Amino acid sequence: MRLNWVEAGEGSPVALLHGLFGAAQNFGAVQKALAAAGHRVLALDLRNHGASPHAPGMDYPTMAADVAETLAAARALPAAVLGHSMGGKVAMMLALTRPAAVARLVVADVAPVRYPPRLRGYVEAMRALPLRPGLTRREADAALAAAVPEAAVRGFLLQNLRFETDPPRWRLGLAEIAQAMPEIESFDGVPEGARYEGPVLAIAGERSDYIRPEHHARFRALFPNVRFATVPQAGHWLHAENPQGFLALVAPFLAEG
């Protein structure tokens, strides 16, 4: 599948892959800074997200193939690839299945492991929201509050609800995402004996538990040249919560290439 992308800058290509329920626009500040630093930066919408097509099947080999096809069409291979959360798993799978396509890899706050099903309630709450004519953002926010108590997370999810139409509509492929949640939570499909030998930077948020010390051995088994770093004063959305701290780690790493 060829994905939608937003492009900025000129120079060595860098691909940005967002997390679950996100979109290319999530990397606005990061994309602008990396473009100013001399990179051609392509922020992609993964399948069932943003302006990209909707389709069933969100296992990581399939999503990595989408990214490879899109970057090839953009004449942006090989690229440095930076992925956050679900996008980080897509980036890792791309490096493991098509290592020649990845010049270097940045994995932001996710590990190559299975995670518990703690986000399925978000999907069901969004699917249960009655999209009636005249629905307001405030009403939609109130309807999600029981399942999504954090106001900032509700605001993030509601970026995907388009009020240009009446009734509003989700731009997410929620039915496809709901069906694929077991695949998204996992990291299945790694080829037997696969390793990516290129440089890898795995970045954790200081207040996040997504990359734990016990995950480091799994990283090293798949990515022998991995190094680990932490963004201070940041949780899981580290590139949004502390963009300066995030860029202070990412920009020098990309400049090495």
VEXLUM-976157 format. One line per 4 residues: number of its first residue (from 1); their letters; for each residue x, y, z of C-alpha. Coordinates in nm, 3 decimals. Example, Ala and Ser with C-alpha at 12.3 -4.5 7.8 and 13.67 -1.06 7.14 Angstrom:
2
1 = AS = 1.230,-0.450,0.780 ~ 1.367,-0.106,0.714
% end
This chain:
257
1 = MRLN = 0.000,0.000,0.000 ~ 0.128,0.347,-0.087 ~ 0.084,0.573,0.215 ~ 0.021,0.943,0.248
5 = WVEA = 0.322,1.148,0.350 ~ 0.412,1.507,0.437 ~ 0.757,1.622,0.327 ~ 0.990,1.900,0.436
9 = GEGS = 1.354,1.992,0.374 ~ 1.632,1.867,0.152 ~ 1.924,1.636,0.216 ~ 1.961,1.283,0.350
13 = PVAL = 1.617,1.120,0.384 ~ 1.458,1.062,0.724 ~ 1.122,0.882,0.761 ~ 0.901,0.948,1.066
17 = LHGL = 0.645,0.685,1.172 ~ 0.378,0.777,1.427 ~ 0.216,0.561,1.693 ~ -0.129,0.409,1.729
21 = FGAA = -0.410,0.665,1.681 ~ -0.153,0.918,1.558 ~ -0.071,1.078,1.224 ~ 0.212,1.246,1.038
25 = QNFG = 0.117,1.578,1.195 ~ 0.226,1.451,1.538 ~ 0.586,1.509,1.430 ~ 0.536,1.872,1.322
29 = AVQK = 0.801,2.030,1.547 ~ 1.045,1.741,1.507 ~ 1.004,1.740,1.129 ~ 1.065,2.115,1.108
33 = ALAA = 1.379,2.094,1.322 ~ 1.528,1.799,1.132 ~ 1.451,1.964,0.798 ~ 1.634,2.276,0.917
37 = AGHR = 1.930,2.055,1.012 ~ 1.975,1.941,0.651 ~ 1.748,1.639,0.611 ~ 1.469,1.555,0.370
41 = VLAL = 1.205,1.452,0.624 ~ 0.903,1.245,0.525 ~ 0.635,1.200,0.792 ~ 0.408,0.911,0.693
45 = DLRN = 0.050,0.824,0.783 ~ 0.044,0.449,0.848 ~ -0.245,0.244,0.712 ~ -0.582,0.315,0.877
49 = HGAS = -0.444,0.646,1.006 ~ -0.440,1.004,0.883 ~ -0.497,1.041,0.510 ~ -0.370,0.693,0.420
53 = PHAP = -0.603,0.419,0.290 ~ -0.797,0.186,0.518 ~ -0.744,-0.187,0.485 ~ -0.751,-0.496,0.707
57 = GMDY = -0.426,-0.648,0.827 ~ -0.192,-0.454,1.057 ~ 0.075,-0.710,1.132 ~ 0.419,-0.554,1.134
61 = PTMA = 0.558,-0.720,0.819 ~ 0.259,-0.581,0.626 ~ 0.299,-0.230,0.767 ~ 0.674,-0.238,0.707
65 = ADVA = 0.607,-0.334,0.344 ~ 0.376,-0.031,0.316 ~ 0.657,0.196,0.436 ~ 0.912,0.038,0.201
69 = ETLA = 0.677,0.079,-0.097 ~ 0.605,0.441,-0.007 ~ 0.968,0.541,0.045 ~ 1.062,0.371,-0.280
73 = AARA = 0.792,0.569,-0.462 ~ 0.926,0.888,-0.300 ~ 1.282,0.798,-0.410 ~ 1.385,0.817,-0.045
77 = LPAA = 1.573,0.489,0.004 ~ 1.780,0.413,0.195 ~ 1.646,0.632,0.475 ~ 1.708,0.686,0.841
81 = VLGH = 1.386,0.567,1.003 ~ 1.245,0.701,1.329 ~ 0.936,0.539,1.476 ~ 0.739,0.609,1.793
85 = SMGG = 0.540,0.339,1.975 ~ 0.356,0.133,1.709 ~ 0.557,0.321,1.449 ~ 0.873,0.213,1.630
89 = KVAM = 0.771,-0.149,1.588 ~ 0.706,-0.086,1.218 ~ 1.051,0.074,1.190 ~ 1.216,-0.221,1.365
93 = MLAL = 1.038,-0.470,1.138 ~ 1.142,-0.272,0.831 ~ 1.505,-0.286,0.945 ~ 1.483,-0.661,1.014
97 = TRPA = 1.309,-0.752,0.688 ~ 1.466,-0.496,0.451 ~ 1.794,-0.392,0.612 ~ 1.925,-0.229,0.295
101 = AVAR = 1.635,0.019,0.311 ~ 1.733,0.150,0.656 ~ 2.045,0.362,0.691 ~ 2.001,0.397,1.067
105 = LVVA = 1.717,0.342,1.311 ~ 1.564,0.541,1.598 ~ 1.312,0.358,1.817 ~ 1.112,0.592,2.042
109 = DVAP = 0.964,0.442,2.359 ~ 0.874,0.091,2.250 ~ 1.046,-0.248,2.265 ~ 1.033,-0.549,2.030
113 = VRYP = 0.800,-0.735,2.268 ~ 0.430,-0.804,2.321 ~ 0.242,-0.551,2.534 ~ -0.074,-0.606,2.739
117 = PRLR = -0.412,-0.512,2.583 ~ -0.446,-0.186,2.774 ~ -0.544,0.029,2.474 ~ -0.837,-0.178,2.349
121 = GYVE = -1.076,0.023,2.565 ~ -0.983,0.337,2.372 ~ -1.079,0.171,2.044 ~ -1.412,0.050,2.177
125 = AMRA = -1.492,0.390,2.330 ~ -1.428,0.563,1.998 ~ -1.635,0.309,1.809 ~ -1.920,0.348,2.059
129 = LPLR = -1.933,0.728,2.024 ~ -2.267,0.817,1.857 ~ -2.174,1.025,1.551 ~ -2.500,1.220,1.526
133 = PGLT = -2.561,1.542,1.334 ~ -2.468,1.846,1.540 ~ -2.226,1.658,1.766 ~ -1.978,1.902,1.919
137 = RREA = -1.619,1.842,2.026 ~ -1.714,1.912,2.386 ~ -1.990,1.648,2.373 ~ -1.754,1.397,2.213
141 = DAAL = -1.494,1.466,2.483 ~ -1.753,1.411,2.757 ~ -1.868,1.086,2.597 ~ -1.512,0.947,2.601
145 = AAAV = -1.434,1.057,2.957 ~ -1.538,0.737,3.135 ~ -1.315,0.513,2.920 ~ -1.037,0.771,2.873
149 = PEAA = -1.006,0.971,3.196 ~ -0.691,1.164,3.095 ~ -0.793,1.490,2.924 ~ -0.469,1.506,2.723
153 = VRGF = -0.524,1.156,2.584 ~ -0.884,1.239,2.490 ~ -0.757,1.547,2.310 ~ -0.506,1.335,2.121
157 = LLQN = -0.774,1.082,2.018 ~ -1.019,1.353,1.916 ~ -0.768,1.495,1.667 ~ -0.894,1.207,1.453
161 = LRFE = -1.258,1.313,1.463 ~ -1.334,1.534,1.163 ~ -1.597,1.800,1.229 ~ -1.591,1.931,0.870
165 = TDPP = -1.874,1.690,0.794 ~ -2.211,1.664,0.965 ~ -2.229,1.422,1.130 ~ -1.858,1.414,1.216
169 = RWRL = -1.655,1.112,1.108 ~ -1.342,0.935,1.226 ~ -1.051,0.944,0.986 ~ -0.914,0.633,1.159
173 = GLAE = -1.005,0.290,1.027 ~ -1.147,0.194,1.365 ~ -1.300,-0.137,1.255 ~ -0.968,-0.246,1.103
177 = IAQA = -0.772,-0.128,1.407 ~ -1.007,-0.308,1.647 ~ -0.967,-0.634,1.457 ~ -0.588,-0.593,1.448
181 = MPEI = -0.524,-0.506,1.812 ~ -0.372,-0.848,1.895 ~ -0.128,-0.798,1.605 ~ -0.050,-0.441,1.710
185 = ESFD = 0.020,-0.546,2.069 ~ 0.256,-0.822,1.956 ~ 0.581,-0.820,1.757 ~ 0.524,-1.133,1.553
189 = GVPE = 0.665,-1.202,1.209 ~ 1.037,-1.150,1.269 ~ 1.219,-1.377,1.019 ~ 1.418,-1.662,1.168
193 = GARY = 1.767,-1.543,1.254 ~ 1.701,-1.184,1.145 ~ 1.931,-0.912,1.278 ~ 1.986,-0.553,1.179
197 = EGPV = 2.353,-0.463,1.197 ~ 2.320,-0.089,1.140 ~ 2.329,0.180,1.409 ~ 2.024,0.192,1.637
201 = LAIA = 1.921,0.441,1.903 ~ 1.648,0.327,2.144 ~ 1.506,0.621,2.339 ~ 1.287,0.587,2.648
205 = GERS = 1.080,0.849,2.825 ~ 1.199,0.894,3.182 ~ 0.844,0.854,3.315 ~ 0.744,0.572,3.079
209 = DYIR = 0.754,0.196,3.136 ~ 0.749,0.093,2.770 ~ 1.125,0.023,2.752 ~ 1.233,-0.162,3.062
213 = PEHH = 1.577,-0.293,3.161 ~ 1.459,-0.650,3.098 ~ 1.389,-0.555,2.734 ~ 1.750,-0.462,2.661
217 = ARFR = 1.859,-0.820,2.595 ~ 1.587,-0.862,2.331 ~ 1.697,-0.538,2.167 ~ 2.059,-0.655,2.159
221 = ALFP = 1.965,-0.993,2.011 ~ 1.797,-0.825,1.713 ~ 2.000,-0.504,1.697 ~ 2.358,-0.571,1.811
225 = NVRF = 2.464,-0.209,1.756 ~ 2.190,-0.056,1.970 ~ 2.257,0.218,2.220 ~ 2.006,0.332,2.484
229 = ATVP = 1.913,0.682,2.594 ~ 1.646,0.853,2.803 ~ 1.455,1.177,2.750 ~ 1.418,1.348,3.089
233 = QAGH = 1.085,1.482,3.212 ~ 0.889,1.289,2.951 ~ 0.648,0.999,2.941 ~ 0.542,0.785,2.647
237 = WLHA = 0.479,1.081,2.411 ~ 0.839,1.192,2.465 ~ 0.878,1.382,2.136 ~ 0.576,1.598,2.225
241 = ENPQ = 0.638,1.630,2.600 ~ 1.005,1.728,2.572 ~ 1.085,1.800,2.207 ~ 1.411,1.977,2.290
245 = GFLA = 1.535,1.682,2.494 ~ 1.424,1.441,2.224 ~ 1.595,1.635,1.945 ~ 1.911,1.668,2.154
249 = LVAP = 1.947,1.289,2.126 ~ 1.811,1.233,1.776 ~ 1.980,1.511,1.579 ~ 2.341,1.412,1.662
253 = FLAE = 2.262,1.046,1.596 ~ 2.121,1.125,1.252 ~ 2.414,1.355,1.176 ~ 2.654,1.062,1.222
257 = G = 2.519,0.915,0.900
% end
